[in-house]
Amino acid sequence: MRRLVTALFVCFIAIASTAAFAADYPKMTIRLSHNQPTGSPEDIGAETFKAIVEDRSGGKMEVQIFPSMQMGSMREQTESAQMGTLDITIQPVSVLTPFVEELQIIDFPFLWPSTDELYRVMDGPVGRRFYEFTEPKGLVSLGLWASGFKQFTTKGIDIHTPEDFKGVKMRVMPSPLLIAQYKAWGANPIPIEYAELYNALQQGIVDGQENPIQSIAMNKLYEVQDRLILSNHGFLAYIFVANKGWFDGLPDDARELVLQAEKEARLAEREAQAKKEAEYLDEIKSSGISVTELTDEEYEIFSKKSRSVHDQFASTDAMKELLSACYDELGKN
């Protein structure tokens, strides 16, 4: 009987402590936006963040999620997070680069040898050095989320070395970095908006394109391409950013909860992305498209050929220092 009473007392103290802890959180609504549809890895991560924050705050901190570009274009969402209209947004590095040029290094071709190495570097001290550059722009970066490595697809053209790109018309996003990347390899880069990509491939306006496996499958680009080259040449990363004024103004307990929830959500998003990518690759293979992979030797040739692009776009002392820190971490110096 005494044991039962003691157990009930301990349980009561634990519940009371939890309630008291939850009572320390302010009552608020957090507005979070992203670009992907519901059920996507990014959305799974956002929903995980919401569940953790609401559960551990005892419901005092509510999270409203706005997926599928409900809050405007990617740039508009970033500007809203800067101004405080949104508290949090999850955006690709390429979208954040016009605001914070130092982040462009994350997009450099043939920089990251694997997702594990990318995550190790960006989740550590070097990653924090990158994120410090977002704060003067009114944004606090909490972590790097994944959309996966980009791969090449072509029609009638095998790619093994940069020489194979000679004269090949490759669709790129309207990005100076990507244009320079393909020129360095000998290709003819042609900027085309994402919405027009399928038709451009179908009509032969371009011979090929680059995208992560998920995008290739979701847009059924394998219907108008006959070769997929697993090149892992550039990682399409997202960054979870918060309005600096809002984040800095949070009470300590609430700020710590947001940080911990993002960390756990980031891992959930990465796991969902890896699982989805494997499923999408199976879908692409079942279409009958030729699937090959760069050998280690071919990858190294591309990597060396891409160093000139790194040097060109690491254009400031700060960017040179960041790139050198990445090289050091990756054993590339």
N, C-alpha and C positions, 0 to 999 in steps of 0.2 A: 504494500500500500504506500509505504514511504517512498519507494522508488518511483511509483506512478505519480505521486504528488510532486516529487523533485523534477521528474521529466516534464510534467505539465508546467511547472514554474519556469524551467529553462526555456521551454517552448514559448511561454508567455513573454519572457524577457526578450527573446529573439524577435518575436513579432513586434513587440513594442519598439525595439531598437530599429527594426526595419521601417516601421511607420514614422519614427522620429527622423530617421535618415531621409526618407522620402519627403517629409514635411519641410526639409531644408531647401528643396528645389523651388524655384519661382514658377508661377503659373504663366505659361507662354505658348505661343504657336510658332513653330519653325517652318518657314516656307522653303522647300527644296525643289529644284528643277533639274531635269536632264532631257536628253534628246531621243532616247531609244523607246521602242514600244513596251507596253506592259509585258512581263514575262521574259524580257531580255536579261542577260547577265547584269547590266547596269541597273535595271529595275529591281532585280532580285537583291542586289546590294543595297539599293535605296530602301526597299521594304524591310530589309534586315536592320538597317540603321534606325528606321522608324520604330520597329518592334522593340529594340533594345532601349531606346531613349524613353519611350512611353511606359514600358514595363518597369524599368529601374527608377523612374521618377514618380512612380505611383500614379501615372496618368496626368501629372501636373504639366509636363512638357509634351505638347502634342506636335506631331510632324505631319505637315501637308505635303504630298508629293505631286508634282506636276510633270508627267512624262510626255514623250512624243512632241516636244517643242511647243507645248501649250502656252509657254510664256514667251514665245517669240523665237527669232532665229538664234543660232548659237552665240553670235556676237551680241545680240540684244540681251540674252540671258546673262552673259558675262558682265555687260554694262549695268544690268539691274543688280547683280551681286555687288559690284563696285559701289553703286549708289545706295544700296540698302533696301531696295524694293524687294529683292530676294535676300534671304539669309544665307543660302547655300546653293551652289550649282555644281554640276559635274560636267566638265567640258574637255574636249580633246586638246592636247598640247598645241596643235597647229592653230586652234582658235585662240588660245591664250597668248601665243607668241607675239602678236602685234601689240599686246599690252606689256609683256614681259619677255624681251628678246632673249634673255639668258636661257629660257626653257627650250629654245629651238634645238639645243644640243641633244636633247632626248630623242629628237626625230632624225638625227644624223644616220646616214646609211651605213650598214655593216659595222656599227659601233658595239651592239649588244650581242654576245655570242649565244645567249640562251635567256629564257624567261627567268630562270633561277638567278642568273648573274645580274640581270636587270633589277629584279626585286631586291636582291642583297644590297646592291649599291644604292638604289633609290629609297630603301627603307632605313638606310644608315646615315652616318654623318655627312657623306657627300650629297645625298638627297636633301638633307636639311639645308645645306648650303644653297642648293637650287631654290628651295622654297623661300628662303629669306628675301630673295629678290622680288617676290610677289607682294610683300607687305607695304613697301612704299607706293604701290599701285592700289592700295585699299583692299587687298585680298590676303587671306591667310590660307596657305596650302596645307591640307591635313594628310594627304596621301595619294599615291599613284594607283589608279585602277586600270583594268586591262581590256583591250579589244582584240589583242593578238598581233602576231607578226604578220606583216604584209608579204604577199607572194606574187609572183609574176603569172599572168596568163597571156597566151598568144594564139594566133590562128596560123597554122602552117609553118611556124618558126620554132626551132629548138634553141634553147638558151643554156649554154654551159659556161661561157666566158664573156667578158665585156665585148670582145670582137663580134660575137654573134648578134649584138644589138646594132651593128652598123646599118644605118638607113632605116631601122625599124621605127614605125610611128607608134609612140606609146602615149596613151592618155595619162595625164597627170592632173591633180588638183591645181588650181591657179596659185602655185607656190614657187617663189624664186629658188628655194632650196631644192625642190623636186625637179624643177627644170634644169638646174645646174647638175644635179645628180645624173640624170639621163644623158645630158650632153657629155659628161665626163666618161660615160661608158660608150659613147658613139651613137646613141639613139637620137631620134628626132622627137622630142617631147612636145605634145600638143595639149594645152590646157582646155579641158571640157568640164562643164558642170556635172555633178554627180547624177542629177535627174536625167541627163541626156546620154549617159554612158552606154546603156544597153543598145540604143539605136545607133550610136556612133560605131560600136563594134559590129553590129548587124550589117550596117551599110558600108563597112570597110573604110570609114573615115580614119580610123586608127587600127593598127594591127594587134595591139595588146593593151594591157592595163595592169595596175597593181592594187591589191586590196587584201584585207584579212580574209581568211577562209569563210568566216560568218557572212561577210558582205557578198562574197562571190556566190555562196549558196543561196542566200536570201533573195538576191536579185537574179538568180538563175543565169549568171553570166556564162556558165558552161554550155548553154544552148547556142551561144554565138562565138565560142572559143573552143579550140580542140586540144589545147595543151595547158596544163597547170604545172608550173615549176616551183617546187617548195624551196624557196630561197632564203626565207627568214631575214630579209635584207633591211627591214626597218620595222620598229615596233610602233603600233598605233596605241598610244597611251592616253588615258584620261586623268585629270587631276580633280580631286574633291576640294573645292575652294569655298571659303566663307567670307562674308563681309567682315572686314577687320574691326570696324567700330562695334558691330554687334557682338563679335566673338570676344573681343577684349573686355566688353562690358558685362559679360556673363559672370555671375558669382562663381567662386572657385569650384564648388562641387558640380555645378552645372557645366562649366567648361571642361572639367575632367570627364564627366559623363559623355559629352559630345566627342571628345578625343578617343575615349575607349570604344564608344559605339562605332565611330568611323573605322577604327582599326579592325574590329571584328567584322564589320560589313565589308571592308576591303578584302579580307580573306575569303568571305563568302562569295563575293563577286568574282574574284579570280578563279575560285574553284568552279563556279557555274560557267564561266567563260571557257575554261579548259574542257569541261564536259561537253558543252555545246559545240565547241570546235571539232572535237572528235566525231560527234554525230554528223555535223555538216560535211566533214571530209569524207565520211562513208557515203553520204548522199552524192557528193561530186563524183566519187569513184564509180558509183553505180550508174552514172549517166553515160559511161563509156569513154570519157575524156582521158587522154594520156596524162599520167601523173608521174613526174620524175622529181628527183631531189638533187640539189647541188652536192657534189662530193666535197670532202674537206679541202682538197687541193683547189677546186673551183671556187669555193667560198673564200679561200685565202687570196686568190687572184683578185676577186671583186673587192675584197677588203682593202688591199693595197691600192687599188685603182681609185678607191673612194677617199683616200686620205687628203687628196687635193681639195675635195669638197669640204671636208672638216676644216682645213686650214682657211679656206675662203670665207666660211660662214662663222667661224669663231673669230669675229672681227674686232672685239674689244678685249682689253686686258682681263676683265672679269670673266669673259667667256673662255679666253685662253686658259685661265687658271682652272676653271671648272672642267674643261675638256682634259687638261693634263691630270686632274684629280681622278677623272673617270678612267683614263689610260692606266694610271698607277694601280687603281683598284682591280682593273681587268688584266693587268700584266701585259699591256700593249706598248709601254714606253721602251 
